[in-house]
Every structure is written in structure tokens, then in C-alpha cells.
Amino acid sequence: MRTCPVLANVRPMNSSTATTVFLPIALGVIMLGLGLSLTVGDFGRVLAYPRAAAVALGCQILVLPALCLGLVLLFDLEPALAVGMMLLAASPGGTTANLFSHLARGDVALNITLTAINSVLAVVTMPVIVNLALDGFMKGEDAIGLQPAKLLQVFAIVLVPVAVGMVVRRRNPELADRLNRPVRIASVVVLVTVIAVAVYQERANVLGYLQAAGLVALILCVLSLAIGYVAPRAARVPRGQAVAASFEIGVHNSTLAITIALSPALLNSTEMAIPPAVYGILSFLPAGLLAYAMSRRQDEQVEIRT
């Protein structure tokens, strides 16, 4: 693959305190918030939505990495950016998907279930997909694939905060309910602050990053949202569940992808963090527009019935 001429003129992202310390903290708070909203029964809830869950998980694990690979090859991305895109595609749905699904009148309970299951599966699927991407685009350098020590790092990043939140909910549901809202607000505040600081520090390179990975990230988001809705509907999944699947598949946990890319114990690559960072900013536009459009359409259908 050729070197991206835009990226060649841009400095790599700085591994600042904001990204190497506070970003993992933000991710931990986000995953803790997810755990506070979960019970063991949520994992079994997939049995209540077998068709919707099967289609959504199939799209998340199989279709999206294949779609992302096609986009990476089509746009001939620079190797580090290509791996960053594959890391993003392999990331589970973000908890923000629950908010968009709620705004679009989707089945938020299904969102929570899919996010929980995807987060568990990601402990295995993310290292495998990223290792294959590293082997294909960068000759296997710094592969995180099946190395036990690094797999343990991914496990800790993804599942430990969720498990802590679930333990709190199981032992003290009232405390979990009281903490749920403050933790969600704190996660948003910390994440927005970290992104704002990182963007400010990289203000001279933001345009270059957008040019290097913006179009591919935006296309991936739009196609993911579309596939997430069309595939379940084609499988005769009810509208509310299809809406939930759309946002679960289309809104990735970019915070997790950035953390794994920047972590010295994992990929330790600022270049690989560029695609998920750009995606994390751009994805709000198509996801927000889709949520608004779906909400308006649902309102119009309700008015017609009445």
C-alpha cells in the first residue's frame, strides 16, 4: 500500500496525559455505567429476541469487518490508518447507541442486551481482527492477536468495569439506580473534556486527520447504520428492534478503540488512533440525523393511526 500523501504532511497524534490517562478513565466510567444498568438476566434476554440478536451480532462480527476491509482497500489507506479502521470496525457498540435508539423510538432493552454481549465477544474478536489486519497491512508488527498478556489487558479494559457495575446492582439495586444517572453524566463530561483537550492539542493537525480518514470513517458509519436497519427488517424483525440494531451496529465504541490504539501495553500507535478519533466526532452527525428522521416518521405514523 502507498503512503497517504495527506498523512505524510501531518504529525502523529500526541500521547498526552489527556489521551493516555484520562481517556482510559473515561472509558472505565462509561463501562461502569453500562454495568450499573445490567443484570445477569440481560444476557439471557437474547433468547427473547433470537432473530434480532442473531442478525445484529452477525452483522457486527462478520459483515462490518468485511465492509471496512473493502473500504480500506478501495480508498488505499496508509497501513497504520487501515489497521485503525479495522480496530474501529471490530469495536462493540457504544453506550451512546442506547441514547440514539431511545430518541428514534427503538427497543432500548435490546440495545443494552446487544451492547453487553458484544462487549464480551469483543474480548476475543477484537484481538483476532486487529492481529489479522496487522499481519496483512504491517507485516504482523506489534500484533496483539492471541498473546495472553495483551488479551488480559483487553479483558480488563472492557469487562472489569462492567463486572463491578453489575456486582453493585446485584448487591444494592437502590444504590445502582442512584449512581446510574450521575455516572452517565460523569462519563459524558469526562469524555467530552478529554476529546476537547485532545482536539485543542491537535488543532494544527485536525484538518489533516479529517482528510486522511474522515471520508472513510463517515462512509463506514452511514453504511453501518443502514445495514443495521435493513438487514433485520429483511429478516422480518419488528421496527423497534431493527432501530436498536441499527444504532448498535452503526455507533461503535470509539473510546475503546482509541484507548487500545494509544495504550503502551497494547498497540502503542498514535496513527492507529486517528480513524476512531475522527469517527467519534463525525458519527454524531449521521446517527443524530437518522434518530431524528426515525422519530419524526414514527410520530407521523402514530398521527395517521389516530
C-alpha positions in Angstrom: 0.0 0.0 0.0 1.2 3.5 -0.7 1.8 6.1 2.0 -1.1 8.6 2.3 0.2 11.9 1.0 -2.0 13.8 3.4 -0.8 11.9 6.5 2.8 12.3 5.3 2.5 16.0 6.0 0.8 15.7 9.4 2.4 15.0 12.7 1.3 11.9 14.6 -1.2 12.5 17.5 0.5 13.4 20.8 0.2 10.8 23.5 -0.7 13.4 26.1 -1.9 13.0 29.7 -5.4 13.6 28.3 -5.3 10.6 26.0 -3.1 8.2 27.9 -4.5 8.8 31.4 -7.9 10.4 31.3 -9.2 8.6 28.2 -8.9 5.2 29.9 -10.6 6.7 33.0 -13.4 8.0 30.8 -13.7 4.5 29.2 -13.8 2.9 32.7 -16.6 5.2 33.8 -18.6 4.5 30.6 -18.3 0.8 31.0 -19.1 1.1 34.8 -22.2 2.9 33.8 -23.1 0.1 31.5 -22.6 -2.4 34.2 -24.8 -0.5 36.6 -27.7 -0.9 34.1 -27.1 -4.6 33.6 -28.2 -7.8 35.4 -27.4 -11.4 34.6 -30.8 -11.7 33.1 -29.9 -9.2 30.4 -27.6 -11.7 28.9 -30.4 -14.2 28.8 -32.7 -11.7 27.3 -31.2 -12.6 23.9 -33.5 -15.6 24.0 -36.4 -13.3 23.8 -35.1 -11.7 20.7 -33.4 -14.6 18.9 -33.8 -13.4 15.3 -32.9 -9.8 16.0 -29.9 -10.7 18.1 -28.6 -13.3 15.6 -28.9 -10.8 12.7 -27.4 -7.9 14.7 -24.5 -10.0 16.0 -23.8 -11.5 12.6 -23.6 -8.0 11.1 -21.4 -6.8 13.9 -18.9 -9.7 13.9 -18.8 -10.7 10.2 -20.3 -8.0 7.9 -18.8 -4.9 9.3 -15.2 -6.1 9.3 -15.6 -7.3 5.7 -17.2 -3.9 4.8 -14.5 -2.0 6.5 -11.8 -4.0 4.7 -13.4 -3.3 1.4 -13.4 0.5 2.2 -9.8 0.4 3.3 -8.7 -1.3 0.1 -11.0 0.9 -2.1 -9.5 4.1 -0.6 -6.0 2.6 -0.4 -5.4 3.9 3.1 -1.9 4.2 4.6 -1.2 0.9 6.7 -1.5 2.4 10.1 -4.8 4.1 9.2 -6.0 0.8 7.7 -5.4 -1.0 11.0 -7.0 1.8 12.9 -10.2 1.4 10.7 -10.2 -2.3 11.3 -9.8 -1.8 15.0 -12.8 0.6 14.9 -14.9 -1.9 12.9 -14.2 -4.6 15.4 -15.2 -2.5 18.4 -18.5 -3.2 20.0 -21.4 -0.8 20.0 -21.0 2.2 22.3 -23.4 3.1 25.1 -24.2 6.2 23.1 -26.2 3.9 20.8 -28.7 3.5 23.6 -29.4 7.2 23.6 -29.8 7.4 19.8 -32.1 4.3 19.9 -34.2 6.0 22.6 -34.5 9.1 20.6 -35.5 7.1 17.5 -38.1 5.1 19.5 -36.1 1.9 19.3 -36.1 -1.1 21.6 -33.5 0.2 24.2 -33.7 -3.1 26.2 -32.4 -4.9 23.1 -29.6 -2.3 22.8 -28.5 -2.9 26.3 -28.5 -6.7 25.7 -26.5 -6.4 22.4 -24.0 -4.0 24.0 -23.4 -6.4 26.9 -23.0 -9.4 24.6 -20.9 -7.5 22.1 -18.6 -6.3 24.8 -18.0 -9.8 26.0 -17.4 -11.1 22.4 -15.1 -8.2 21.7 -12.5 -9.6 24.1 -11.9 -12.4 21.6 -12.9 -10.8 18.2 -11.1 -7.6 18.5 -7.6 -9.1 19.0 -8.2 -11.6 16.2 -9.4 -9.0 13.7 -6.7 -6.5 14.6 -4.0 -9.2 14.5 -5.1 -10.2 11.0 -5.1 -6.5 10.0 -1.6 -6.0 11.4 -0.4 -9.1 9.6 -2.0 -8.0 6.3 -1.1 -4.3 6.3 2.0 -4.1 8.6 3.7 -7.5 8.4 2.4 -8.5 11.8 4.3 -5.8 13.7 3.1 -5.3 17.3 0.3 -7.8 16.8 -2.0 -8.1 19.8 -3.8 -11.2 18.5 -3.6 -14.2 20.8 -0.8 -13.0 23.1 -2.2 -13.9 26.6 -0.8 -10.8 28.4 -2.3 -8.4 25.9 -5.6 -10.3 25.7 -5.8 -9.9 29.5 -5.3 -6.1 29.0 -8.3 -6.0 26.7 -10.3 -8.1 29.2 -9.5 -5.6 31.9 -10.4 -2.6 29.8 -13.7 -4.0 28.6 -15.1 -6.3 31.2 -13.8 -5.4 34.7 -15.7 -2.1 35.0 -18.8 -3.8 33.6 -18.5 -6.6 36.2 -18.0 -4.1 39.0 -21.2 -2.2 38.0 -23.1 -5.5 37.8 -21.9 -6.5 41.3 -23.1 -3.2 42.7 -26.5 -3.6 41.0 -26.9 -7.2 42.3 -25.9 -6.4 45.9 -27.6 -3.0 46.1 -30.1 -2.2 43.4 -31.1 1.1 45.0 -27.5 2.3 45.1 -27.1 1.3 41.5 -30.2 3.3 40.5 -28.9 6.3 42.4 -25.5 6.1 40.8 -26.7 5.3 37.2 -27.6 8.9 36.2 -24.5 10.6 37.9 -22.1 8.0 36.4 -23.6 8.5 32.9 -23.4 12.3 33.2 -19.8 12.0 34.6 -18.8 9.7 31.7 -20.1 12.2 29.1 -18.4 15.1 30.9 -15.1 13.4 31.2 -15.2 12.1 27.6 -16.2 15.4 26.1 -13.5 17.1 28.1 -10.8 14.6 27.0 -11.9 15.0 23.4 -11.9 18.8 23.6 -8.4 18.8 25.2 -7.1 16.3 22.6 -8.6 18.3 19.7 -7.1 21.5 21.1 -3.7 19.9 21.4 -4.0 18.6 17.8 -5.6 21.7 16.4 -2.9 22.2 13.8 -3.5 18.6 12.5 -7.3 18.3 12.7 -7.8 19.2 9.1 -5.2 16.7 8.0 -6.7 13.9 10.1 -10.1 14.6 8.6 -8.6 14.5 5.1 -6.8 11.3 5.8 -9.6 9.3 7.4 -12.7 11.4 7.6 -14.4 10.2 4.4 -13.8 6.5 5.1 -15.0 6.8 8.7 -18.1 8.7 7.7 -19.0 6.2 5.0 -18.4 3.3 7.4 -20.8 5.0 9.9 -23.5 5.6 7.3 -23.3 2.1 5.8 -23.2 0.5 9.3 -26.4 2.4 10.3 -28.1 1.4 7.0 -27.1 -2.3 7.2 -28.0 -2.4 10.9 -31.6 -1.5 10.0 -32.1 -3.0 6.6 -30.7 -6.5 7.4 -33.0 -7.1 10.4 -36.0 -5.7 8.5 -35.2 -8.1 5.7 -35.3 -10.9 8.2 -38.8 -9.6 9.4 -37.6 -8.2 12.6 -40.0 -5.7 14.2 -39.2 -2.0 13.6 -38.3 -1.2 17.1 -35.8 -4.0 17.3 -34.4 -3.1 13.9 -33.9 0.5 15.1 -32.0 -0.8 18.1 -29.8 -3.0 15.9 -29.1 -0.1 13.5 -27.6 2.1 16.2 -25.9 -0.8 18.0 -24.1 -1.7 14.7 -23.7 1.9 13.5 -22.4 3.6 16.6 -19.1 2.0 17.7 -17.3 2.4 21.0 -14.6 4.7 19.5 -13.3 5.4 23.0 -12.4 1.7 23.4 -10.7 1.7 20.0 -8.7 4.9 20.8 -7.6 3.5 24.2 -6.4 0.3 22.7 -4.6 2.1 19.9 -2.8 4.5 22.3 -2.1 2.2 25.2 1.6 1.5 25.6 0.7 -2.1 26.7 -1.3 -2.7 23.5 -0.8 -1.1 20.1 1.0 2.0 21.3 0.3 3.8 18.0 -1.0 7.3 17.7 -1.5 6.9 14.0 -3.9 4.0 14.5 -5.9 6.1 16.9 -6.7 8.7 14.2 -9.6 6.8 12.5 -11.5 6.0 15.7 -10.9 9.6 16.9 -12.2 11.1 13.7 -15.1 8.6 13.7 -16.0 9.5 17.3 -16.6 13.1 16.2 -18.2 12.6 12.8 -20.5 9.7 13.8 -22.8 12.0 15.8 -24.0 13.8 12.6 -25.4 10.8 10.7 -26.6 9.0 13.9 -28.3 12.1 15.1 -30.0 12.8 11.7 -31.2 9.2 11.5 -32.6 9.3 15.0 -34.4 12.5 14.3 -35.8 11.1 11.0 -36.9 7.9 12.5 -38.6 9.7 15.4 -40.4 12.0 13.1 -41.6 9.1 10.9 -42.8 7.2 14.0 -44.7 10.3 15.2 -46.3 10.7 11.7 -47.4 7.1 11.7 -49.0 7.5 15.2 -50.9 10.5 14.0 -52.2 8.7 10.9 -53.4 5.8 13.1 -55.2 8.2 15.4 
